[in-house]
């Protein structure tokens, strides 16, 4: 699909600004290196907004996304979702969305999520819930479908980005 691809040279993307959109191995490595932890993050975890099945979460936004500003988000805007154990508070999974092409459609975003096996988010036998753009597979049927509600009554945000009121 036109426009729904990694940057021409993924090595030129500043890893402290945007995660790689080159698949599970690269993005899991990026999470383990903690690049997003210098972003603007919520002070603590909380129950995910309904109808999210993710459980207890904490959001972090990269320096170029402005969730409260109207209009299309800039390219390489990204949000990370930490999925937390409700008892210990430890990180048990991650999600990320990255605006990779101009437009305000779900397919203009790369979606990735890996959850614990007991998480209510639909996932495969390894916990992988999504890895791709919002035009096919779980990225379309789970991520994009739910995130279309951003900016509707009772769901703060816009352009596929949910924000906590």
Secondary structure in CASP SS format (residue, H / E / C, confidence):
PFRMAT SS
TARGET T0000
AUTHOR 0000-0000-0000
METHOD secondary structure of the structure
MODEL  1
X C 1.00
X C 1.00
X C 1.00
X C 1.00
X C 1.00
X C 1.00
X C 1.00
X C 1.00
X C 1.00
X H 1.00
X H 1.00
X H 1.00
X C 1.00
X C 1.00
X C 1.00
X C 1.00
X C 1.00
X C 1.00
X C 1.00
X C 1.00
X C 1.00
X C 1.00
X C 1.00
X H 1.00
X H 1.00
X H 1.00
X H 1.00
X H 1.00
X H 1.00
X H 1.00
X H 1.00
X H 1.00
X H 1.00
X C 1.00
X H 1.00
X H 1.00
X H 1.00
X H 1.00
X C 1.00
X E 1.00
X E 1.00
X C 1.00
X C 1.00
X C 1.00
X C 1.00
X E 1.00
X E 1.00
X C 1.00
X C 1.00
X C 1.00
X C 1.00
X C 1.00
X C 1.00
X C 1.00
X C 1.00
X E 1.00
X E 1.00
X E 1.00
X E 1.00
X E 1.00
X E 1.00
X C 1.00
X C 1.00
X C 1.00
X C 1.00
X C 1.00
X C 1.00
X C 1.00
X C 1.00
X C 1.00
X C 1.00
X C 1.00
X C 1.00
X C 1.00
X C 1.00
X C 1.00
X C 1.00
X E 1.00
X E 1.00
X E 1.00
X E 1.00
X E 1.00
X E 1.00
X E 1.00
X C 1.00
X C 1.00
X C 1.00
X C 1.00
X C 1.00
X C 1.00
X E 1.00
X E 1.00
X E 1.00
X E 1.00
X E 1.00
X E 1.00
X E 1.00
X E 1.00
X E 1.00
X C 1.00
X C 1.00
X C 1.00
X C 1.00
X C 1.00
X C 1.00
X H 1.00
X H 1.00
X H 1.00
X E 1.00
X E 1.00
X E 1.00
X E 1.00
X E 1.00
X E 1.00
X C 1.00
X C 1.00
X C 1.00
X C 1.00
X C 1.00
X C 1.00
X C 1.00
X C 1.00
X C 1.00
X C 1.00
X C 1.00
X C 1.00
X C 1.00
X E 1.00
X E 1.00
X E 1.00
X E 1.00
X E 1.00
X E 1.00
X C 1.00
X C 1.00
X C 1.00
X H 1.00
X H 1.00
X H 1.00
X H 1.00
X H 1.00
X H 1.00
X H 1.00
X H 1.00
X H 1.00
X H 1.00
X H 1.00
X C 1.00
X C 1.00
X C 1.00
X C 1.00
X C 1.00
X C 1.00
X C 1.00
X C 1.00
X C 1.00
X E 1.00
X E 1.00
X C 1.00
X C 1.00
X E 1.00
X E 1.00
X C 1.00
X C 1.00
X C 1.00
END
